[in-house]
Amino acid sequence: MVERDIAVVVVRLADSSPREAHDLVVANPWLFDSGVDEAIDALLTVARRQGDGRRAERLERGRSALRRCREYGAERALIRDVLDRIESLGPTELADAVRVVTDEDLQAELRRRIDGAIDIGDVLAWDHWLSVSIALEQAGGPHSSQVVAPAGIAWDDAERDVWWARQFLDEHDVEGQRQMLRDGTLPLSRSRLERVRLRFRAAHLIAARERDALEVIHLRRSLAMAQVAAEADRDPGLAEEVLAGRQDVFVEGYVL
């Protein structure tokens, strides 16, 4: 492969989206040949001598992208590139970005970062994990796992509250949760809120230990929504915004 052809591909790599960069590397496996780095170095030397800063910068970015693919493999490099961009994207860009790879792959990479986060500290790693996961959750679609109540059971009020709390937290479609809150009497009864809190603590601990960030976010949003509904008489404006889906709320900080 001559330097001119290498330059064309490396510059394209610099200007590509994460998916385009992945596809370009996969389609050109010769980029991993040992002589390519030396060729890029030579191209950089020429660009700098000629005072072509823009070309040199693009060659540098292309070389960095290629090195990431060599270090992690093309598939994981794509996942890391998508993940690194998530927090800087707007809602529309975010929705497009997370479609590039699966939620499972993004979550696996998030877990790797948390498990290897000794160098930046657990608190920073946890905060990053949650903020990225909120972005993923907001960009994703509903994935309902609603529980259906068994028929023919005569429950007292306490048992009904226990069942309601379980159904509320097991419902992963946030619009379904809002509907459950809207269908009930507001403010949400204290007994139901307490049942939600009891179930939340155990479920949140399990999700955190399993590094299931999206489940952590789901639980924190669920509890926050239930608290807003339980205090609807104190702040009816906030309750209306949350239950209409115009505002998201999350429980922040350490919970357990």
GUSE-807180 format. One record per residue: y, z, x of N, C-alpha, C in turn; residue in three letters. Coordinates in pm, whole numbers, padded with zeros to 5 digits, always signed. Example, Ala and Ser with C-alpha at 12.3 -4.5 7.8 and 13.67 -1.06 7.14 Angstrom:
-00569+00780+01319-00450+00780+01230-00330+00780+01320ALA/-00225+00708+01285-00106+00714+01367+00003+00787+01290SER/
# end
This chain:
-00120+00000+00085+00000+00000+00000+00125+00000+00088MET/+00214-00098+00071+00334-00108+00154+00439-00009+00104VAL/+00534+00023+00196+00635+00124+00165+00717+00086+00042GLU/+00744-00045+00026+00824-00089-00089+00756-00051-00221ARG/+00624-00070-00229+00550-00036-00351+00546+00115-00371ASP/+00528+00188-00260+00528+00333-00268+00663+00382-00320ILE/+00771+00324-00270+00905+00365-00313+00924+00344-00462ALA/+00878+00231-00513+00893+00201-00656+00824+00307-00741VAL/+00700+00341-00706+00623+00437-00785+00681+00578-00773VAL/+00721+00618-00651+00774+00754-00631+00907+00771-00704VAL/+00992+00670-00703+01119+00677-00776+01093+00682-00926VAL/+00997+00605-00975+00959+00613-01117+00909+00752-01151ARG/+00832+00811-01061+00780+00945-01083+00893+01046-01098LEU/+00998+01030-01018+01113+01121-01023+01184+01115-01156ALA/+01188+00996-01218+01264+00976-01341+01179+00987-01467ASP/+01053+01028-01453+00960+01029-01566+00958+01163-01638SER/+00922+01160-01765+00893+01282-01840+00762+01340-01788SER/+00730+01466-01821+00602+01523-01775+00482+01437-01812PRO/+00476+01386-01934+00362+01303-01975+00360+01171-01898ARG/+00477+01109-01881+00483+00983-01808+00442+01002-01662GLU/+00486+01115-01602+00449+01143-01464+00298+01161-01451ALA/+00239+01235-01545+00094+01254-01546+00022+01121-01552HIS/+00063+01036-01646-00005+00907-01665+00012+00818-01542ASP/+00129+00824-01478+00155+00741-01361+00065+00782-01244LEU/+00050+00913-01224-00035+00962-01115-00181+00928-01142VAL/-00226+00947-01266-00365+00916-01300-00394+00767-01281VAL/-00296+00682-01314-00315+00537-01302-00306+00489-01157ALA/-00254+00572-01068-00237+00533-00928-00295+00640-00835ASN/-00427+00653-00831-00489+00759-00751-00462+00746-00602PRO/-00421+00628-00556-00388+00610-00415-00270+00697-00371TRP/-00193+00751-00470-00082+00841-00435-00129+00966-00363LEU/-00259+00998-00376-00313+01115-00308-00364+01083-00167PHE/-00353+00957-00124-00398+00920+00010-00312+00991+00115ASP/-00372+01016+00230-00304+01095+00334-00178+01027+00389SER/-00174+00894+00387-00059+00826+00446+00063+00819+00357GLY/+00052+00861+00231+00164+00847+00138+00279+00940+00176VAL/+00249+01062+00215+00355+01155+00254+00437+01101+00371ASP/+00367+01045+00471+00437+00989+00586+00526+00872+00543GLU/+00478+00793+00450+00558+00680+00401+00683+00729+00328ALA/+00668+00835+00247+00784+00891+00176+00885+00948+00275ILE/+00835+01016+00380+00925+01068+00483+01006+00955+00547ASP/+00940+00844+00574+01009+00730+00635+01115+00674+00541ALA/+01080+00664+00414+01175+00615+00314+01296+00707+00302LEU/+01272+00837+00307+01382+00935+00300+01474+00921+00421LEU/+01415+00902+00538+01495+00886+00660+01588+00766+00648THR/+01535+00655+00599+01616+00534+00583+01728+00556+00482VAL/+01694+00617+00367+01795+00640+00262+01908+00729+00313ALA/+01875+00832+00392+01978+00923+00444+02064+00855+00549ARG/+02002+00774+00633+02079+00702+00734+02176+00604+00670ARG/+02136+00548+00558+02221+00453+00487+02324+00522+00397GLN/+02317+00653+00391+02410+00727+00307+02383+00713+00159GLY/+02260+00677+00123+02223+00658-00018+02168+00790-00073ASP/+02260+00879-00105+02219+01012-00151+02140+01011-00280GLY/+02176+00922-00371+02107+00919-00500+01961+00878-00482ARG/+01938+00777-00396+01800+00733-00373+01720+00844-00302ARG/+01784+00911-00207+01715+01019-00136+01678+01132-00231ALA/+01770+01163-00322+01743+01272-00418+01626+01235-00510GLU/+01620+01110-00553+01510+01066-00640+01377+01066-00565ARG/+01379+01026-00440+01258+01030-00359+01210+01174-00340LEU/+01303+01266-00321+01267+01409-00307+01203+01461-00434GLU/+01263+01427-00550+01207+01474-00676+01069+01413-00701ARG/+01054+01285-00668+00924+01222-00684+00820+01285-00595GLY/+00857+01316-00471+00763+01380-00379+00724+01519-00429ARG/+00821+01594-00484+00790+01727-00538+00691+01717-00654SER/+00714+01619-00743+00622+01599-00856+00482+01564-00806ALA/+00474+01482-00705+00345+01443-00649+00275+01562-00586LEU/+00350+01646-00518+00290+01765-00454+00236+01862-00559ARG/+00307+01874-00671+00256+01961-00778+00121+01909-00829ARG/+00113+01777-00845-00013+01719-00891-00125+01740-00790CYS/-00092+01733-00662-00193+01758-00560-00238+01904-00561ARG/-00143+01996-00581-00174+02138-00574-00255+02186-00694GLU/-00216+02140-00814-00276+02192-00937-00369+02093-01006TYR/-00363+01967-00967-00432+01864-01042-00337+01808-01147GLY/-00358+01682-01185-00264+01615-01276-00255+01684-01411ALA/-00370+01731-01466-00370+01792-01599-00291+01922-01601GLU/-00320+02010-01504-00250+02138-01504-00104+02122-01465ARG/-00074+02026-01377+00066+02001-01341+00146+01960-01464ALA/+00086+01881-01552+00152+01842-01677+00182+01965-01762LEU/+00084+02053-01776+00102+02175-01856+00213+02261-01797ILE/+00213+02278-01665+00316+02360-01599+00455+02298-01618ARG/+00464+02166-01608+00594+02101-01625+00648+02121-01767ASP/+00562+02107-01867+00603+02129-02006+00647+02274-02023VAL/+00570+02367-01971+00600+02509-01986+00732+02546-01918LEU/+00756+02490-01801+00879+02522-01728+01004+02473-01800ASP/+00989+02370-01884+01106+02313-01952+01133+02376-02088ARG/+01038+02450-02142+01044+02492-02282+01170+02571-02315ILE/+01205+02669-02232+01315+02758-02267+01452+02690-02264GLU/+01461+02574-02199+01590+02505-02191+01607+02397-02297SER/+01507+02379-02382+01511+02270-02479+01566+02316-02614LEU/+01629+02224-02686+01671+02249-02823+01553+02235-02917GLY/+01570+02270-03045+01459+02269-03142+01388+02135-03153PRO/+01463+02024-03160+01400+01893-03175+01324+01854-03049THR/+01390+01873-02933+01324+01842-02806+01201+01929-02787GLU/+01213+02055-02827+01101+02148-02811+00981+02103-02893LEU/+01004+02065-03017+00894+02021-03102+00823+01900-03042ALA/+00901+01810-02982+00840+01692-02917+00765+01732-02791ASP/+00821+01827-02715+00761+01865-02587+00625+01931-02604ALA/+00614+02021-02702+00489+02095-02715+00377+02011-02774VAL/+00411+01893-02827+00305+01804-02876+00234+01732-02761ARG/+00294+01738-02643+00239+01667-02528+00106+01727-02485VAL/+00094+01859-02494-00030+01927-02458-00067+02024-02571VAL/-00188+02075-02568-00234+02162-02676-00181+02305-02659THR/-00171+02378-02771-00134+02519-02765-00230+02597-02677ASP/-00359+02563-02684-00459+02636-02606-00432+02621-02456GLU/-00396+02500-02413-00369+02478-02271-00243+02552-02227ASP/-00140+02551-02313-00017+02624-02279-00043+02773-02271LEU/-00122+02826-02365-00152+02968-02363-00234+03006-02240GLN/-00327+02919-02201-00407+02947-02082-00318+02955-01958ALA/-00219+02866-01949-00129+02869-01835-00039+02992-01839GLU/+00005+03030-01959+00083+03153-01972+00004+03274-01924LEU/-00124+03280-01962-00208+03393-01920-00224+03396-01768ARG/-00240+03278-01706-00250+03274-01560-00123+03331-01497ARG/-00010+03299-01554+00116+03347-01497+00130+03498-01513ARG/+00088+03550-01627+00096+03695-01647+00000+03765-01553ILE/-00121+03715-01542-00222+03779-01458-00187+03772-01310ASP/-00106+03674-01271-00065+03662-01132+00079+03698-01110GLY/+00132+03788-01192+00276+03814-01193+00317+03933-01107ALA/+00234+03975-01014+00267+04091-00932+00396+04069-00854ILE/+00420+03944-00813+00536+03915-00730+00667+03927-00806ASP/+00668+03906-00937+00793+03917-01012+00798+04042-01099ILE/+00687+04112-01113+00685+04235-01189+00639+04214-01332GLY/+00568+04310-01384+00510+04298-01517+00616+04283-01627ASP/+00729+04354-01614+00830+04350-01720+00889+04211-01732VAL/+00927+04150-01619+00982+04015-01623+00879+03916-01674LEU/+00756+03931-01631+00651+03840-01675+00629+03852-01825ALA/+00627+03975-01875+00609+03998-02018+00723+03936-02098TRP/+00847+03958-02054+00962+03902-02125+00955+03749-02127ASP/+00918+03690-02015+00907+03543-02010+00797+03496-02103HIS/+00686+03565-02101+00572+03531-02187+00613+03529-02334TRP/+00682+03635-02377+00722+03645-02517+00827+03541-02553LEU/+00925+03519-02467+01031+03424-02501+00975+03282-02512SER/+00886+03246-02420+00823+03113-02428+00736+03104-02551VAL/+00665+03211-02582+00575+03208-02698+00651+03199-02830SER/+00768+03263-02836+00853+03249-02955+00892+03101-02972ILE/+00928+03037-02862+00963+02895-02869+00845+02812-02917ALA/+00725+02840-02866+00606+02767-02909+00578+02791-03057LEU/+00592+02915-03099+00564+02949-03239+00662+02879-03331GLU/+00791+02876-03293+00892+02814-03377+00876+02662-03382GLN/+00818+02604-03278+00800+02459-03276+00673+02415-03344ALA/+00579+02507-03361+00448+02471-03417+00449+02469-03568GLY/+00341+02418-03625+00326+02414-03770+00247+02532-03821GLY/+00235+02548-03952+00157+02658-04009+00009+02640-03981PRO/-00058+02753-03957-00203+02749-03940-00261+02867-04017HIS/-00272+02848-04144-00306+02958-04234-00450+03005-04219SER/-00468+03137-04223-00602+03194-04226-00604+03302-04334SER/-00552+03267-04448-00532+03363-04555-00664+03423-04603GLN/-00661+03553-04625-00778+03624-04674-00780+03622-04826VAL/-00894+03596-04884-00908+03592-05029-00969+03724-05077VAL/-00906+03786-05175-00954+03915-05224-01085+03899-05300ALA/-01180+03986-05274-01306+03979-05350-01282+04011-05497PRO/-01355+03943-05582-01337+03961-05727-01419+04079-05778ALA/-01375+04134-05891-01454+04235-05961-01445+04374-05904GLY/-01342+04403-05821-01329+04538-05763-01210+04608-05831ILE/-01233+04730-05877-01127+04809-05938-01069+04901-05831ALA/-00945+04872-05789-00882+04949-05681-00775+05043-05736TRP/-00758+05156-05667-00642+05239-05697-00524+05186-05614ASP/-00407+05249-05631-00287+05196-05564-00299+05198-05412ASP/-00357+05307-05357-00369+05318-05211-00459+05208-05155ALA/-00570+05181-05222-00662+05077-05177-00597+04939-05187GLU/-00518+04921-05293-00450+04793-05311-00347+04772-05200ARG/-00279+04879-05160-00182+04868-05050-00251+04835-04917ASP/-00367+04894-04895-00443+04864-04773-00481+04716-04770VAL/-00530+04667-04883-00569+04526-04891-00447+04435-04872TRP/-00336+04470-04935-00216+04388-04925-00170+04379-04779TRP/-00171+04491-04708-00128+04491-04568-00218+04403-04483ALA/-00348+04411-04509-00442+04326-04434-00415+04179-04463ARG/-00396+04147-04590-00371+04008-04627-00240+03958-04566GLN/-00139+04044-04565-00008+04006-04513-00015+03973-04363PHE/-00083+04057-04285-00091+04032-04141-00190+03921-04106LEU/-00289+03901-04191-00386+03793-04165-00333+03656-04204ASP/-00225+03653-04280-00163+03526-04321-00075+03475-04207GLU/-00116+03364-04142-00042+03312-04029+00060+03205-04067HIS/+00063+03165-04191+00167+03074-04238+00286+03160-04278ASP/+00396+03151-04202+00509+03240-04225+00568+03220-04364VAL/+00561+03098-04418+00611+03076-04554+00522+03148-04654GLU/+00392+03152-04626+00302+03229-04712+00337+03377-04712GLY/+00375+03429-04596+00417+03570-04588+00546+03593-04666GLN/+00640+03502-04650+00765+03517-04727+00737+03518-04876ARG/+00645+03431-04920+00612+03426-05061+00551+03556-05108GLN/+00465+03617-05026+00406+03746-05061+00515+03852-05080MET/+00615+03850-04992+00724+03947-05004+00812+03917-05125LEU/+00840+03789-05147+00925+03752-05261+00857+03783-05395ARG/+00723+03768-05398+00650+03791-05523+00642+03937-05562ASP/+00663+04025-05464+00655+04169-05493+00789+04224-05538GLY/+00792+04353-05558+00915+04422-05596+00990+04462-05471THR/+01117+04424-05464+01201+04461-05351+01292+04577-05391LEU/+01316+04671-05300+01261+04679-05166+01107+04696-05167PRO/+01043+04647-05060+00900+04666-05043+00870+04816-05040LEU/+00766+04856-05109+00735+04999-05118+00705+05056-04981SER/+00743+05182-04961+00721+05250-04833+00572+05261-04802ARG/+00491+05277-04902+00347+05289-04878+00291+05159-04819SER/+00337+05047-04871+00289+04918-04817+00342+04895-04676ARG/+00468+04931-04652+00523+04917-04518+00445+05002-04418LEU/+00410+05124-04456+00334+05211-04366+00196+05155-04339GLU/+00134+05094-04439+00003+05032-04418+00013+04914-04322ARG/+00121+04837-04335+00144+04726-04242+00160+04780-04100VAL/+00238+04887-04086+00261+04945-03953+00131+04994-03890ARG/+00046+05058-03969-00081+05108-03917-00169+04994-03867LEU/-00180+04889-03946-00260+04774-03905-00196+04702-03787ARG/-00064+04697-03787+00009+04630-03680-00022+04694-03544PHE/-00022+04826-03537-00040+04893-03407-00172+04854-03342ARG/-00278+04858-03418-00410+04825-03362-00417+04676-03327ALA/-00370+04591-03417-00378+04447-03393-00290+04406-03275ALA/-00172+04468-03263-00080+04436-03155-00140+04477-03020HIS/-00204+04593-03014-00266+04639-02890-00377+04544-02846LEU/-00459+04502-02941-00568+04409-02910-00512+04276-02861ILE/-00411+04222-02933-00354+04093-02895-00290+04098-02756ALA/-00222+04209-02724-00158+04222-02593-00262+04229-02483ALA/-00368+04304-02506-00474+04315-02404-00546+04183-02382ARG/-00555+04103-02487-00623+03974-02476-00529+03863-02430GLU/-00404+03900-02399-00305+03801-02355-00286+03691-02458ARG/-00292+03727-02586-00273+03629-02694-00127+03635-02739ASP/-00043+03560-02667+00101+03571-02689+00143+03528-02828ALA/+00084+03419-02880+00124+03373-03013+00088+03476-03120LEU/-00023+03545-03101-00058+03650-03198+00038+03768-03187GLU/+00081+03801-03066+00180+03907-03048+00308+03871-03122VAL/+00353+03747-03107+00475+03703-03175+00457+03706-03326ILE/+00343+03657-03374+00315+03660-03518+00323+03803-03571HIS/+00264+03897-03500+00263+04036-03546+00404+04097-03543LEU/+00480+04069-03439+00615+04124-03428+00708+04067-03535ARG/+00690+03941-03566+00770+03884-03674+00727+03940-03808ARG/+00596+03956-03828+00545+04009-03955+00601+04148-03983SER/+00595+04236-03882+00645+04371-03902+00795+04370-03928LEU/+00869+04287-03855+01014+04281-03876+01047+04233-04017ALA/+00973+04132-04066+00996+04084-04202+00967+04192-04305MET/+00857+04266-04284+00822+04373-04377+00929+04482-04377ALA/+00984+04514-04261+01088+04616-04253+01216+04571-04324GLN/+01251+04443-04306+01369+04390-04376+01348+04396-04527VAL/+01228+04360-04573+01199+04363-04716+01198+04506-04770ALA/+01156+04601-04686+01154+04742-04729+01294+04801-04737ALA/+01390+04737-04669+01528+04787-04670+01621+04686-04737GLU/+01566+04611-04831+01644+04506-04896+01766+04561-04968ALA/+01759+04684-05016+01874+04741-05086+01986+04780-04989ASP/+01952+04807-04863+02053+04842-04763+02128+04720-04712ARG/+02055+04609-04695+02118+04487-04642+02064+04368-04721ASP/+02111+04351-04846+02059+04241-04929+02086+04104-04870PRO/+02196+04089-04796+02227+03960-04736+02123+03918-04632GLY/+02086+04013-04547+01985+03984-04446+01850+03956-04512LEU/+01816+04036-04613+01688+04016-04682+01683+03876-04745ALA/+01792+03834-04804+01795+03702-04867+01777+03592-04763GLU/+01846+03605-04646+01835+03505-04540+01693+03496-04485GLU/+01631+03612-04464+01497+03616-04405+01393+03562-04504VAL/+01400+03607-04629+01299+03567-04727+01317+03423-04773LEU/+01435+03366-04751+01456+03224-04783+01419+03134-04665ALA/+01387+03196-04551+01348+03118-04434+01464+03065-04354GLY/+01584+03117-04379+01701+03070-04305+01726+03149-04177ARG/+01654+03259-04161+01670+03341-04040+01536+03401-04002GLN/+01509+03403-03871+01388+03465-03819+01422+03603-03763ASP/+01333+03698-03777+01351+03831-03719+01223+03868-03644VAL/+01240+03943-03533+01127+03986-03453+01150+04131-03410PHE/+01043+04208-03402+01048+04340-03340+01054+04317-03191VAL/+01154+04377-03123+01173+04354-02981+01135+04480-02901GLU/+01117+04462-02771+01090+04573-02681+00945+04618-02689GLY/+00916+04727-02617+00781+04780-02615+00753+04854-02744TYR/+00642+04822-02806+00609+04877-02936+00503+04987-02924VAL/+00409+04972-02831+00298+05068-02820+00306+05142-02689LEU/
# end
